[in-house]
Amino acid sequence: MPDIKIDSRGVHKLLKGLKPHKATGPDMVPARLLKDFADEFSTILTRLFQSSLDGSRIPSDWRKAAIVPIYKKGDKHKASNYRPVSLTSISCKLLEHIIHSNIMDHYEHLDILTDKQHGFRSKRSCETQLILTIQELASTLSVGEQVDVILLDFSKAFDKVPHTRLLNKLEYYGVRGNINYWISDFLISRTQQVVLEGTASSTADVLSGVPQGTVLGPLLFLSFINDMPEVTTSDIRLFADDSLLYRRITSTRDSDTLQQDLAALEKWETTWQMAFNPEKCTVIHVTNRRKPRITKYQLHGHTLEREESSKYLGITISQDLKWNIHVNNVTSKANRSLGFIRRNLRGCRPSVKEAAYNAIVRPTLEYAASVWTQYTNQQITSIERVQRRAARFVTNNYRDYIPGAVTGMIAHLGWESLATRRAKSRLTMMFKITHGLVDIPHEQHLVAGDRRTRGNNQFREIATSEDAYKYSFYPRTIRQWNKLPTDITAIPSLEGFKATLDRLPADHPAFTI
């Protein structure tokens, strides 16, 4: 990897792109000052950044972090009920952006990062990871087989990364010379202190881990665990430190192999001074069989707890891949949020109530909805019921209970049904996949149909009688996609595609599958 040369035009662009209200770090240099005087600061910071890189040294203020505790829930007197947010120097973050960009270019050019990792990576997200994972699990159910899924839990993963071993891995991946030395200086002698309502605690030294609240921290962590999939023969998926290990089970030999992979991961964590938390690691036997093959897997001598459902990246995966539990969870959470805004915004204008619903309630019902597609009337009705309650709240109409009244309120508000919105979301994701806007392997699923009869932008439909697979992302969305006119699927831009979808009627066949 070549040395980095700082360009003043690039620094100026970063300065102008700062959010003016971004929280100030311990060096007390605010974002608004840097942004408003970008012309003056760009030259100064260019020299400072280049000098810092060439000498592999950083200013002492760049090593400091102010920890602001954000209350989550529960007893306010317990520290565990607060989420720590680290504030670091904004100037340092600008240089980190430049270094991050150069390291990622190097990694992508040499294809260094494992394809199993979807966290903190361009064109990847929780949704892309979940689409691939659920697709694989559902395809196993479609042939009547079983998959054993182990959800692995790291113990304070970001805080445990040993600096010397991290630097050695960076060296191995080609991050050498001044950049490696700069990162070394960036990691050592760091301090942090808690700041609450203007009062600061004493400082504490940070002896290990990747710095929280920094731009480089996530990339350094990805670099450190990048070789973890290499020690297993079973499938593994990573989203930062959220790890999923799974294998198709057809015999005791497969179960034994999965246990051997757990042993290999034990060895890996010991070598690299990381730690799994066996008490929080769980097993799901994904199958439709009445009598699944039960295996007691162990990690560090602890038998992993078997569960019928477990949460992964924000969705609840059940052993039969049906979404009843997840739908119950998200509708309960959405109803609680709706109750909160009803209590606090009762006297507000309808526009304020609607904005609160759109910002707080509806996202809960739509997070990664392309993954957990509902197909039973009960599931669909349960979700739509939340929006119907919201319509009464926004219009302040709790008296009109004649048939069709709420439907009229929703029409008056101009709201689409949530089912239609989910259909559009799936089609939009399909567009992104086919146009390379997201990084999801799709060649196995997206096979061109018979062009003589199906048009130029349609795909061969995937036949299956298993509901979990039939309504998983690719089989269902292909059926939807093929219902679109070819002049829509041929639209080259995402904005144009979405705008055209919005002009289609709600009862269009592409939205009702």
N, C-alpha and C positions, 0 to 999 in steps of 0.2 A: 504494500500500500504506500503510495507516494506521500511526501510531506504536504501539508495543507498550506496554500497561499491565500491569505485573506484579501478579498476584493472589497473596496470601499463602497461600490455600488450595491453589492450584496448586503453589506452591513446597513446601508441606508434603507434598503427595502425591508429588512427585518425591523428596523426602528419604526418605520412608517406603519408597519403591520401590527404594532403593539396595541393591545387593548388599554385605553387610558385609565380605566378603573381597576386594573389588575393590582392585586395586593402587593405592597412594597415589602422587599426583603430586609434582612438585618442591616444592610449597608445604607438603608434609608434613601436610596435613589429611586424616585417614583417613575412609573411607566409614562405618565403624562409628560413629565419633563423631558424624558428621552425622546418621546414621539414628537412633541411640539418643536424641539430643537434638533431634529434629526440631521439637518444640514450641517450644524456645528459639531454634533457628537459623532457623526459617521467617520470623520477623519481621525478624531482622537481615539475612538474605540478600535478602528482598524489597526492603528499603531500598537495600541495596548494588546489587542488579541494576537497580533503577529509576534510581538515580543514575548507574550505568555507562552505561545506554542514553541517558539524557537528556544526559549530557555527552560521549557517544561516546568514552569512555576506559575502558581496562581496567587492573587492577593489574599491576605488572611480573611478579609470580610467575605470572600467567596466560599469559605469553608464553613460558614455559620448557617444554622437553620433555626428559625423561630417556629415552635410547635404550638399551633392554635387548636385546642380541643373543641370538637364539634359534638354537641349532645345528640345521641341517637334515640334511645328510649330506656325505660327502666329507672332504677334508683339513681338520682343525680349525684349522690355521694360516692358512687363507685366509678373508679377510673375506667373500668372495662366497658362502661356504657357510653364512652366518648370515642369518637373517631379522630385520630390525630391528623392534622393537615400541616405539612411542612412548608414554610415560606423561605425561599432562598433568593439570592441576588438575581435581579432581572438582567443586569449586564452580563453576568456569568451565563445565564440561560441563553443569551444571544450567541455567545461563543459555543455553547453546547450544541445549539441547533446546527451550527456550521460543521462541527466535528461529527455529530450524529449523521448528517446528510452524507458526509464523505465516507464514513464507515459503512453505512447502508449501501451506498453505491458499490463499494468494494465487496461487500457480502453478496449483493445481487449479481454482480458481474461474475463471481466465482461460484454462485449457487451454494453458499456456505450454510445458511440457516435451514434447519430441517423443515420439510414440507408439512410436518405434523403440527407445527406451531402456528397458531392464528392470532396470538396476542400481540398488540403493539406493532402490527405490520400493515403496510399499505395494501389496500384492496381486500383486507381480511377483517373479520369482526366476530363477535359472538354468534351472530346469525349464520355466517358462512360455516363456522365450525359446527354448529348445531345441525345445519342442513346435511352436511356430510355424515355426521355421526348417526343421526336418526335414520338417514337413508340406508346406511350399512346395516343397522340393527333390524330395520323393517324388512330388508331383503332376506335376512336370515329367517324371519318368521314366515315369509312367503313360501319357503320350502320346508316348513315344519320343523326347523331345527332350533337349537338353543344357543344363546350367547351369554357367557358370564361376564359381567361388567363390574370392574372394581374402580370405585371412585377414591383416588388417592389424595390425602390431605397433607401438605407440607406444614411443618411447624415453624412459623415466622420465617418463611422462605427468604424474603427480601432482606431481612435483618441478619441472616446467618452467613451470607456469602463471604468466604474468606478472601481477603484482598490478594494475597500472593498467588493463590491458585487461580483466581480470576485473571490476573495479569498474565500468568503462564498460558491460559487458554487464549487470551487475546493475541499473544505472541504466536501461538500455534495457528491461529486463523489469519495471520498476516498483518495484524495491527501492531506494528513494531516502531522502533526508533523514537523520535520526539513525541509522537502521539501516545505511545504506550507509556512513556515517562510522564507525559502531562497527565494522563489518567491516573497514574500512580500518585502524583502530587495532589490530584483532585480528590482521591479517596482517603488519604492519610490526614491525621491531625484535625479531623472535623469535630465540631462541637455543636450542641443544640441546647436550647432552653425553652421552657414552656412560657408562653405569654398569654395572659388572661386579663381582660378588662384593664389594660395598661400596666399591669404588674407582671414582672418577669422573675422567673425562678433563677437559681444559680445554674451555671452551665455544666453540662456533662459531656464527657468525651465519647465519641462514636468509634468503636474499635473494630467493627465488622459490618458487613452488609453494603448494599448499594444505596447511595444517598436518596432518601425520600424527597419528593417535591422538586426533583431535578429533571432535566430533559434526557440526560444520558442514562439515568438509573435504570429504566425499563430495558433499554438496549443492552446494557451490561448484564442484566439478569438473563435475558434471552441467550446471550453469548455463553453464560456460565452453564446453563442447563441444556444447551443445544445438543450435546452428545447423549443425553439420557435415552432417547429412543433406540440408540444403537445397541444397547445391552439387552434388549428384549426381542423375542421372536414373535410375540403376540402383538396385536395392533395397539398403538398408543396415540392419544391425542392430547395436545397441550394448548392451553390458553393462558399464557404467562405461567403461573404456578398451579393453575387448575388442571389436574392430570386425570386422564381416563385410560385405564388398561382393560382390554377386552379380547375375548377369543371365542370362536365358534366351538362348541362342545359336542362332539359326537361319540366320545369314548373317555374312559378314565385317563387315557394317554394325554388327551387335550387338557384335562384338569391338572394333571401332573406338570405339563409344560407351563401352564399359567402360574402354578405355584413356583416353578423354577424361575420364572421371570420375576416374581416377587423377590425371590432370594437374590437374583442378579441386581435388582434395584436396591436391596439392602446393602449390597457390596458397593454399589455406585455411590450411595449417600454417605457411606463410611469413608470412602476414598476422598470425596469432595466436601466432607464436613457439613453435609446437609442433614436434615432429619424429617422423616415422615412421622405423623401422629397416628399410630395404629388405632387408637380408640375412636378417631374420627373418620377412619377409612371404612367404607361400606361395600357390600356386594349386592348386586341385583342379578337374578337369573332371568334374563329376558327370554320368554317362551310362551307359547300358547298351550303347551302340554299340561294336562291335568296333574301329572306327577313329574315335575322337573327333576333333572339329575342334580342332587344337592351335594355340594362339596364345601367343606370347611377350610377356607383359605387362611393362612397365617402370615403375619408380618411381625418380625421381632418376637416370635413366640406367642403373640396375641392373636386369638381367633377373631377374624373380621366379622363384624355384625352383618347379618343378612337382612335386607329390607325389601319390601314389595314395591317401594317407590323411593326416589331420592332426587334432590334438586341438583341440577348441573347448569351452570351459567344462566341461572335465573328461571329455568323451566323445570317442572317436575316430571321426571321420567318414570313411568310405571312399568312393571315387569311384562305387561301385555301390550305395551305401547298404545294403550287407549288414553284419552286425555281427560277423563272425568275428574280425576284428582286435581290436575293442573287447572282445569276450567273452574272448579270449585275454589281453588286458591286465589286465582286472579280476580274472579268476580267478588269474592269476600273482601279482598284488598281494595278493589275499586269502589265497592259499596261503602267501606269505611272512609275512604278519601272523599266520596260524594257526601257522606254524612258530615264530615269535617267542614267542607265548604258551605254546606247548607246552614250549619250552625253559625258560621262566621261571616257569611255574605248574604244573609237573609234580606237585608234592606238595600242591597246594591242594585244598580241598573242591570238589565238583562245582558248587555254587552260584557259587563264585568263577570257575571256568572258564567257566561258562555266561554269566555277566555280562560277562566279557572278550570272549567270542565275539560277544555281542550288541552290544557297544560298539565293538569294533575291526574285526572281520572282516566281519560281515554288512552293515554300512553300505556297504562297498566294493562289494558285489555288488548293492546296491539303489539306489545313487545315480542319480537321474534315469531309473529303469528304465522309466517310462512312455514314454520317448522311444525307447530302443534295444530295443524289444520283440523277444525271440527267437522264432523260429518253426521252426527245424530241431531235430530230436531231438538232434543232436550239440551244439548250443549249450545246449539245456536240460539235457542230461546233464552237460556240462562244469561248469555252474554248481552243479547239485545235488550234484555229487561233492565240492565243498568242504564243504558242510554235512554230508555223510555222514562225511567225515574228522573234522569237528568233533564229531559225535556220539560217535565212538569215543573222542576225547580227553576229552570231558566225562564220559562213563561209565567211562572207563579200561578199555575192553574192546577189546583188540587181538588176542584169541585166537579169538573166535567168528566163523568165516567161513562158516557154513552159510547157504544162500539165505534172504533175508528177515531176517537178523540185524540189520543196520543199520536197516532199516525199523522193526523192533521197538524199537530204541534211540530212534529219532526219535519214535515214538509215545509211548514211556515219558516222554520229555522234554516232550511236548506241543508239539512244533514243527510248524508247518505247512510244507509244501513251499515252496520259494522261488518256484515258479511260481504257486502260489495266492496268496502274498503280493503278487506283482507284479500279478496280476489284481485284487486288492482295491485296490491302490494306484491303478491306472488308473481303476477305478470311483469311487474317492474323489475323484480329480482331476476326473472328469466331474461329480460332484455339486457340487464347488466352482465349476466353470465355469457350470453351469446356475443356481446360486444367487448368482452375483456375488461369491463369496468370493475369486476370483482374477480378474485383469484380462486376459482373453484374448478377442480378437474371435472369435466362434463362429457368427455368423448364417449364414455361407456353408456351414458344415458341418452344423449342427444344424437340420434341417428336420423339422417335425412329420410323423409318419407318418399313414396313413389311420386316423382315429380309429374308424371303424366296425369295423375288424378288428384294430387293433393296440393299442388302449388309449390312455389320455390322456397318458402320460408317456414315450412311445417316439418314436424318430426314424427318418426314412427312411434305410435302409442305403445305403452308398456302394459301387456295383458297380465292380470293377476286377479285372483278371487279373494285374497287376503286383505281385509280392510286396512290394517296398519300400513301395508305397503301401497295399496291402491290409492290411499289418501295422503301418502307421504309426498314430499315436494315434487320430485320429477314426474312420477306417473300422473298426479293430478294436474300439475301446471302444464304439462305437455298437452293434455286434453283441452285445457283452457286456451292455450296458445293456438292450437289448431282451429279453434272456433273464430279466431280473429281474421278479418279480411287481410289478404296478402299486402295490400297497400299500407296497412298499419304495421305489420311485422317487418316491413321493409324500410320503415322510417329510420334514418341514420342517427338522429340525436335523441338522447334520453328525455330532454325537455319536450321535444316534439311528440315523442311517444306517449308521455304522461298526459300531455294536453289533449291528445287525440282520444286516449282512454276516457278522460273526463267528459268528452262530448258524446260518448256512447250511452244509450239508455240503461237504466239500472237492471232491466230484465234481459239484457243482451246475453246470449248463450255462454259467452266467455266468463260471465260473472256468476252463473247459476249452477256450475258443475260442482 
